[in-house]
Amino acid sequence: MAASLPIPVFNNLQDLYQNLGTSLNHAERWDNLAKEFKARFGRTPTYIARAPGRVNTSPDAQQGEHIDYQLFGVFPAAIEHDILIACAPRSSPDQHHHTPGSVIAENLHKKYTRQGFTPTRRPTLGPEWHLDIDKTELRWESYVKAGYYARDEFHFLIWCSSNGVLNHYFAPNDAESVPIPVDLLVTGSVPAGSGLSSSAAMVVSSTLAFLAVNGLLDKVEENSQDAKTITKGSLVEMAMENEKRVGVNSGGMDQAASVISLANSALYVSFFPQLSAKPIPLPGSSNSGGPGTPHATFICANSLVVSDKAVHAKTRYNLRVVETLAAARILAVRLGVHVGSREKITLRTVMARLMGETEDGAEADEEKLRAGLERMAQEVECLRPQEAKGHADELGVTLETMIEWSEMGREAFNDVYLSWVDVEATYFQLYKRAKHVYLEALRVLQFRDLCLNASSNPAEGSSVLKALGTLMNESQESCASLCEITCPEVDELARLAMEAGAYGSRVTGAGWGGCTVSLVDETQVDSFIAKIKASYGPYKGLEEEALREAIFATKPSSGACVYKFED
């Protein structure tokens, strides 16, 4: 299984580059980062950790993207744009911040200033390591800190239990077990707030950098039976918990895509009954099919509306988490599905129990899974308020009504659903969110099946690409009307993409801004981009370099890795 494989560690850049795609000048970026590190810190880095951003190739997890934290399968792909972190142990004892575990972090982007921080043990709060992260202000170094340290304070997914680099690998009560001081230099080509998972890529790469520089990746070679052996799956779980330190309760899709993906493939990630990931070749990739087979690529177009998950979490991202979790409990109650008195059940688990699936064994077979989703898309009608007459505002319920429907009582409901996260809403849209989740999960299966069928019959490439585009368009509509995570600019970009000849186009990422991803015939990429540049208002007046960053073609890339410099 892909999640059980070790993190790739390269000693040869040629081997590394061939997995990253072709549209970016990777060699130049890596070489420049190493030279800048030496200029700033006086020595060559020991490692460079790399983690890519991602797109949602299929209609899937909107908002972390909205079905992954409900434990439904998703279908993302890593992109060539990535976060790179050069790192090395701090060797000179007279340098500033040489205490155990101290960090000096710099960023190649001029707007980010040098930062220094040191983890501590606080006896009054227990023996664990501590590192302050301010969730009220979005700062670049918070994601570096998050990669170093995570406490399991937002634990609610059944398969995730990691405690981060510090507390998992350095015994709090052992004075000899301490992390080494480290210098870091960060650079990135994933636009921040664009919906391409720059935050997850940042946390994955920083987690990986701290693991590498402390010699923890070597455990894979030294003792493969060690319980602390680091696999791709364990890195996903660790990075997922780490990102919650900045106040965002993501479901794992972003981290899985960044870590486990393979070049020229999307990744079918399943979270129920346990985390698993399987690479699926994408139809129309440039290395598939024979002469005459249509090839396609993905075009990412940034709306230039920044999606700030940390700042707006209580009215957007985290609100969707609470709405879907509360919808799951109420749906279970109304369908007579067993649910514990204080259990935080997911929509996936409700379906499993209703369909008689095993919750601790293998994933349900495809036929049963598809039948279950089709049924649940109808069962959710019981969440529609009786007084609703079709108007969107009438489909929501107040907090009081939601608590009443849950049959839990105010104190228990607040404790289970509201005590661990900040949310703010007048009406909670239980029906629309649950409807979106089940329909999106069904579209993911349909998208995956089309890709699998196309890989065995490349001659049908053109019709498959059109069918994939249709699913993407349906997803965009659901994101706009049921999950309500788009914005006027994103909706306009998706419309313009279709007018410019895309097979399909949809929002990607957390929503409320960020990027669209469009599936486009490879021969039409240049003309497609030119049409979008000319027709999307916010692009007018941008300098050429800014335009190249705002809209670009990308191929599915390989996942996270480490380059180790020769001694």
Solvent accessible surface area in square Angstrom, and as a share of the most:
residue,aa,sasa,rsa
1,M,130,0.58
2,A,13,0.10
3,A,6,0.05
4,S,63,0.41
5,L,91,0.45
6,P,65,0.41
7,I,9,0.05
8,P,45,0.28
9,V,66,0.38
10,F,39,0.16
11,N,82,0.42
12,N,74,0.38
13,L,59,0.29
14,Q,140,0.62
15,D,66,0.34
16,L,1,0.00
17,Y,44,0.17
18,Q,136,0.61
19,N,48,0.25
20,L,1,0.00
21,G,22,0.21
22,T,124,0.72
23,S,65,0.42
24,L,47,0.23
25,N,90,0.46
26,H,10,0.05
27,A,48,0.37
28,E,111,0.50
29,R,51,0.19
30,W,4,0.01
31,D,72,0.38
32,N,73,0.37
33,L,0,0.00
34,A,17,0.13
35,K,132,0.56
36,E,55,0.25
37,F,0,0.00
38,K,115,0.49
39,A,84,0.65
40,R,89,0.33
41,F,24,0.10
42,G,63,0.61
43,R,45,0.16
44,T,68,0.39
45,P,2,0.01
46,T,43,0.25
47,Y,20,0.08
48,I,1,0.01
49,A,0,0.00
50,R,0,0.00
51,A,0,0.00
52,P,0,0.00
53,G,0,0.00
54,R,3,0.01
55,V,1,0.01
56,N,0,0.00
57,T,0,0.00
58,S,0,0.00
59,P,0,0.00
60,D,0,0.00
61,A,0,0.00
62,Q,0,0.00
63,Q,0,0.00
64,G,1,0.01
65,E,0,0.00
66,H,1,0.01
67,I,0,0.00
68,D,0,0.00
69,Y,0,0.00
70,Q,0,0.00
71,L,2,0.01
72,F,4,0.02
73,G,12,0.12
74,V,0,0.00
75,F,0,0.00
76,P,0,0.00
77,A,1,0.01
78,A,0,0.00
79,I,1,0.01
80,E,0,0.00
81,H,15,0.07
82,D,0,0.00
83,I,12,0.06
84,L,0,0.00
85,I,0,0.00
86,A,0,0.00
87,C,0,0.00
88,A,2,0.02
89,P,50,0.31
90,R,8,0.03
91,S,84,0.54
92,S,36,0.23
93,P,106,0.66
94,D,125,0.65
95,Q,65,0.29
96,H,130,0.58
97,H,63,0.28
98,H,61,0.27
99,T,76,0.44
100,P,70,0.44
101,G,0,0.00
102,S,0,0.00
103,V,0,0.00
104,I,11,0.05
105,A,0,0.00
106,E,17,0.07
107,N,16,0.08
108,L,40,0.20
109,H,102,0.46
110,K,197,0.84
111,K,137,0.58
112,Y,63,0.24
113,T,90,0.52
114,R,129,0.47
115,Q,36,0.16
116,G,39,0.38
117,F,18,0.07
118,T,43,0.25
119,P,5,0.03
120,T,61,0.36
121,R,75,0.27
122,R,86,0.31
123,P,125,0.78
124,T,130,0.76
125,L,106,0.53
126,G,25,0.24
127,P,70,0.44
128,E,56,0.25
129,W,10,0.03
130,H,12,0.06
131,L,9,0.05
132,D,93,0.48
133,I,18,0.09
134,D,70,0.36
135,K,68,0.29
136,T,124,0.72
137,E,91,0.41
138,L,78,0.39
139,R,92,0.34
140,W,28,0.10
141,E,9,0.04
142,S,6,0.04
143,Y,28,0.10
144,V,0,0.00
145,K,36,0.15
146,A,0,0.00
147,G,0,0.00
148,Y,0,0.00
149,Y,3,0.01
150,A,0,0.00
151,R,97,0.35
152,D,51,0.26
153,E,84,0.38
154,F,30,0.12
155,H,83,0.37
156,F,22,0.09
157,L,1,0.00
158,I,108,0.55
159,W,28,0.10
160,C,1,0.00
161,S,81,0.53
162,S,15,0.09
163,N,51,0.26
164,G,0,0.00
165,V,0,0.00
166,L,0,0.00
167,N,22,0.11
168,H,67,0.30
169,Y,20,0.07
170,F,17,0.07
171,A,48,0.37
172,P,33,0.21
173,N,130,0.67
174,D,61,0.31
175,A,83,0.64
176,E,153,0.69
177,S,25,0.16
178,V,50,0.29
179,P,1,0.01
180,I,59,0.30
181,P,18,0.12
182,V,0,0.00
183,D,0,0.00
184,L,0,0.00
185,L,0,0.00
186,V,3,0.01
187,T,21,0.12
188,G,44,0.42
189,S,30,0.19
190,V,11,0.06
191,P,31,0.19
192,A,74,0.57
193,G,19,0.18
194,S,1,0.01
195,G,12,0.12
196,L,0,0.00
197,S,9,0.06
198,S,19,0.13
199,S,17,0.11
200,A,0,0.00
201,A,0,0.00
202,M,16,0.07
203,V,0,0.00
204,V,0,0.00
205,S,0,0.00
206,S,0,0.00
207,T,0,0.00
208,L,0,0.00
209,A,0,0.00
210,F,0,0.00
211,L,0,0.00
212,A,1,0.01
213,V,9,0.05
214,N,27,0.14
215,G,33,0.31
216,L,11,0.06
217,L,16,0.08
218,D,53,0.27
219,K,55,0.24
220,V,35,0.20
221,E,153,0.69
222,E,136,0.61
223,N,74,0.38
224,S,78,0.50
225,Q,160,0.71
226,D,40,0.21
227,A,106,0.82
228,K,79,0.34
229,T,26,0.15
230,I,0,0.00
231,T,34,0.20
232,K,13,0.06
233,G,8,0.07
234,S,34,0.22
235,L,0,0.00
236,V,0,0.00
237,E,39,0.17
238,M,3,0.01
239,A,0,0.00
240,M,0,0.00
241,E,1,0.01
242,N,0,0.00
243,E,1,0.00
244,K,6,0.02
245,R,27,0.10
246,V,4,0.03
247,G,15,0.15
248,V,2,0.01
249,N,1,0.00
250,S,0,0.00
251,G,0,0.00
252,G,0,0.00
253,M,0,0.00
254,D,3,0.02
255,Q,0,0.00
256,A,0,0.00
257,A,0,0.00
258,S,1,0.01
259,V,1,0.00
260,I,0,0.00
261,S,1,0.01
262,L,82,0.41
263,A,33,0.25
264,N,50,0.26
265,S,12,0.08
266,A,0,0.00
267,L,0,0.00
268,Y,15,0.06
269,V,0,0.00
270,S,5,0.03
271,F,0,0.00
272,F,6,0.02
273,P,15,0.10
274,Q,115,0.51
275,L,15,0.07
276,S,31,0.20
277,A,5,0.04
278,K,121,0.51
279,P,36,0.23
280,I,2,0.01
281,P,68,0.43
282,L,10,0.05
283,P,17,0.11
284,G,5,0.05
285,S,9,0.06
286,S,60,0.38
287,N,103,0.53
288,S,38,0.24
289,G,42,0.41
290,G,39,0.37
291,P,147,0.93
292,G,83,0.80
293,T,24,0.14
294,P,34,0.21
295,H,49,0.22
296,A,8,0.06
297,T,7,0.04
298,F,12,0.05
299,I,1,0.01
300,C,0,0.00
301,A,6,0.05
302,N,16,0.08
303,S,1,0.01
304,L,75,0.37
305,V,49,0.28
306,V,100,0.58
307,S,12,0.08
308,D,29,0.15
309,K,35,0.15
310,A,20,0.15
311,V,82,0.47
312,H,70,0.31
313,A,7,0.05
314,K,92,0.39
315,T,53,0.31
316,R,72,0.26
317,Y,1,0.01
318,N,8,0.04
319,L,11,0.06
320,R,14,0.05
321,V,1,0.00
322,V,0,0.00
323,E,1,0.00
324,T,3,0.02
325,L,1,0.00
326,A,0,0.00
327,A,0,0.00
328,A,0,0.00
329,R,8,0.03
330,I,0,0.00
331,L,0,0.00
332,A,0,0.00
333,V,40,0.23
334,R,97,0.35
335,L,44,0.22
336,G,69,0.66
337,V,14,0.08
338,H,141,0.63
339,V,26,0.15
340,G,22,0.22
341,S,93,0.60
342,R,124,0.45
343,E,51,0.23
344,K,50,0.21
345,I,3,0.01
346,T,7,0.04
347,L,0,0.00
348,R,5,0.02
349,T,12,0.07
350,V,0,0.00
351,M,0,0.00
352,A,0,0.00
353,R,66,0.24
354,L,41,0.20
355,M,42,0.19
356,G,60,0.58
357,E,23,0.10
358,T,83,0.49
359,E,61,0.27
360,D,128,0.66
361,G,29,0.28
362,A,93,0.72
363,E,64,0.29
364,A,19,0.14
365,D,90,0.46
366,E,79,0.35
367,E,139,0.63
368,K,73,0.31
369,L,9,0.05
370,R,64,0.23
371,A,49,0.38
372,G,0,0.00
373,L,2,0.01
374,E,89,0.40
375,R,104,0.38
376,M,0,0.00
377,A,5,0.04
378,Q,121,0.54
379,E,44,0.20
380,V,0,0.00
381,E,66,0.30
382,C,45,0.27
383,L,1,0.01
384,R,87,0.32
385,P,4,0.02
386,Q,184,0.82
387,E,124,0.56
388,A,17,0.13
389,K,179,0.76
390,G,55,0.53
391,H,112,0.50
392,A,52,0.41
393,D,100,0.52
394,E,70,0.31
395,L,15,0.08
396,G,8,0.08
397,V,9,0.05
398,T,47,0.27
399,L,48,0.24
400,E,103,0.46
401,T,38,0.22
402,M,0,0.00
403,I,13,0.07
404,E,124,0.56
405,W,46,0.16
406,S,1,0.01
407,E,136,0.61
408,M,28,0.13
409,G,40,0.38
410,R,119,0.43
411,E,151,0.68
412,A,21,0.16
413,F,0,0.00
414,N,49,0.25
415,D,67,0.35
416,V,12,0.07
417,Y,0,0.00
418,L,38,0.19
419,S,78,0.50
420,W,40,0.14
421,V,12,0.07
422,D,109,0.56
423,V,34,0.20
424,E,98,0.44
425,A,39,0.30
426,T,104,0.60
427,Y,113,0.43
428,F,8,0.03
429,Q,19,0.09
430,L,2,0.01
431,Y,10,0.04
432,K,6,0.03
433,R,9,0.03
434,A,0,0.00
435,K,32,0.13
436,H,0,0.00
437,V,1,0.00
438,Y,0,0.00
439,L,45,0.23
440,E,0,0.00
441,A,4,0.03
442,L,21,0.10
443,R,24,0.09
444,V,1,0.01
445,L,3,0.02
446,Q,66,0.29
447,F,2,0.01
448,R,22,0.08
449,D,27,0.14
450,L,44,0.22
451,C,0,0.00
452,L,59,0.30
453,N,93,0.48
454,A,5,0.04
455,S,60,0.39
456,S,95,0.61
457,N,61,0.31
458,P,57,0.36
459,A,95,0.73
460,E,88,0.40
461,G,3,0.03
462,S,50,0.32
463,S,68,0.44
464,V,10,0.05
465,L,1,0.00
466,K,125,0.53
467,A,34,0.27
468,L,4,0.02
469,G,0,0.00
470,T,71,0.41
471,L,16,0.08
472,M,0,0.00
473,N,49,0.25
474,E,75,0.34
475,S,0,0.00
476,Q,20,0.09
477,E,106,0.47
478,S,6,0.04
479,C,0,0.00
480,A,35,0.27
481,S,52,0.34
482,L,33,0.16
483,C,3,0.02
484,E,59,0.26
485,I,0,0.00
486,T,19,0.11
487,C,20,0.12
488,P,107,0.67
489,E,58,0.26
490,V,0,0.00
491,D,55,0.29
492,E,56,0.25
493,L,2,0.01
494,A,7,0.06
495,R,123,0.45
496,L,15,0.08
497,A,3,0.02
498,M,75,0.33
499,E,116,0.52
500,A,12,0.09
501,G,56,0.54
502,A,8,0.06
503,Y,42,0.16
504,G,0,0.00
505,S,1,0.01
506,R,0,0.00
507,V,0,0.00
508,T,0,0.00
509,G,0,0.00
510,A,8,0.06
511,G,0,0.00
512,W,32,0.11
513,G,0,0.00
514,G,0,0.00
515,C,0,0.00
516,T,1,0.01
517,V,0,0.00
518,S,2,0.02
519,L,8,0.04
520,V,1,0.01
521,D,37,0.19
522,E,59,0.26
523,T,114,0.66
524,Q,94,0.42
525,V,19,0.11
526,D,121,0.63
527,S,49,0.32
528,F,3,0.01
529,I,25,0.13
530,A,56,0.44
531,K,107,0.45
532,I,2,0.01
533,K,50,0.21
534,A,72,0.56
535,S,51,0.33
536,Y,0,0.00
537,G,38,0.37
538,P,60,0.38
539,Y,3,0.01
540,K,132,0.56
541,G,80,0.77
542,L,57,0.28
543,E,133,0.60
544,E,96,0.43
545,E,109,0.49
546,A,38,0.29
547,L,20,0.10
548,R,139,0.51
549,E,105,0.47
550,A,4,0.03
551,I,5,0.02
552,F,18,0.08
553,A,29,0.22
554,T,2,0.01
555,K,35,0.15
556,P,9,0.06
557,S,0,0.00
558,S,16,0.10
559,G,7,0.06
560,A,0,0.00
561,C,3,0.02
562,V,0,0.00
563,Y,21,0.08
564,K,62,0.26
565,F,39,0.16
566,E,132,0.59
567,D,179,0.93
